[in-house]
Amino acid sequence: MSNCNTCPSNNSCNKNKKECNIENNPRNKIKNVIGVMSGKGGVGKSTISVLIAKELKSLGYKVGILDADITGPSIPRLLGLKDKKATMSIDKEILPVETKDGIKVISLNLMIDNEDDPVIWRGPIVSSAVKQFWTDVLWGELDYLIIDMPPGTGDVALTVMQFIPISGLVMVSIPQDLVSMIVAKAVKMARTSDVKVIGIVENMSYIVCPDCNKKIKLFNGENIDNFLKEMDLELLGELPMIASISNLEREHEEVPKEIEESLKEIVIKIEKSLDNK
Ligand SMILES: Nc1ncnc2c1ncn2[C@@H]1O[C@H](COP(=O)(O)OP(=O)(O)OP(=O)(O)O)[C@@H](O)[C@H]1O
């Protein structure tokens, strides 16, 4: 199954071809794979994965989301797909579920009977499920596949970096020192694995005062500029903390107005970084 011609990295990677662990499904043609990672849990990876996918889709790209958060999958809910199920093709390939606006999605929660049943699997089984989402899902032709990574720098993150040809990672952080420290670990892990880090999105960066429109920083984490400099990272954008983010769960819900502009800028930077603009 391994084949450089059908690989999103398409011969531009530094991997020794003989030692490349990546298997590609020749029936898929995926141009760019973007991992959304943090290292830390609950900072907004899934939310930002969905927002980036929606923005790319609105620009006319063919987009898919692979929910690699096997034990805590939230993508189907965020896209209003909680009652949908993935099916099998006659060739025994997994067919992703499609949102009304055409984003293809695979998540373990689209394959189990009850979304609130826990997945009590050990690391290697979780990792092999993620690999299968890459090799056994019939994604078809995609311009961008967004991978919502699980929190942490453990087994699954390693599997994604070693077995899926990631074009670049978007790191998500919030302005707290503890979080920056853990995001730094994720950045270092990516660089050790020769995976490009596109840049960082600072989520829940501020709130906007409803009376005077002033931006108020809620957390007093270290200055992001110092962190960016230390880690040699690009800031893709800062997103405010807003209540309407939770509306994403409603089917058809658009990107909240308050973050439209910032999101556009984030996506333009991602496109440029992957040389698509
Ligand atoms: N900018 C924001 N403003 C307000 N709430 C937000 C924002 N971003 C995310 N949230 C909320 O924070 C919670 C965690 O978000 P999300 O599930 O996207 O994080 P995660 O990093 O994917 O979590 P996990 O590590 O569990 O996978 C959710 O309830 C989400 O609605």
The ligand as a Gaussian input file, in Angstrom:
#p B3LYP/6-31G(d) Opt

LIG

0 1
 N      -12.722000      30.176000      22.269000
 C      -13.533000      29.516000      23.110000
 N      -14.449000      30.195000      23.862000
 C      -15.259000      29.539000      24.733000
 N      -15.252000      28.211000      24.898000
 C      -14.371000      27.491000      24.180000
 C      -13.469000      28.093000      23.251000
 N      -12.729000      27.115000      22.673000
 C      -13.148000      25.954000      23.215000
 N      -14.133000      26.170000      24.115000
 C      -14.823000      25.172000      24.944000
 O      -13.835000      24.510000      25.728000
 C      -14.166000      23.128000      25.875000
 C      -13.003000      22.267000      25.362000
 O      -12.899000      22.449000      23.952000
 P      -12.455000      21.267000      22.999000
 O      -13.244000      20.035000      23.268000
 O      -12.438000      21.812000      21.625000
 O      -10.984000      21.070000      23.542000
 P       -9.964000      19.864000      23.250000
 O       -8.601000      20.453000      23.399000
 O      -10.269000      19.232000      21.961000
 O      -10.309000      18.882000      24.437000
 P       -9.771000      17.370000      24.616000
 O       -8.376000      17.506000      25.107000
 O      -10.693000      16.813000      25.644000
 O       -9.864000      16.678000      23.300000
 C      -15.458000      22.917000      25.089000
 O      -16.530000      22.963000      25.984000
 C      -15.495000      24.091000      24.126000
 O      -16.831000      24.490000      23.773000

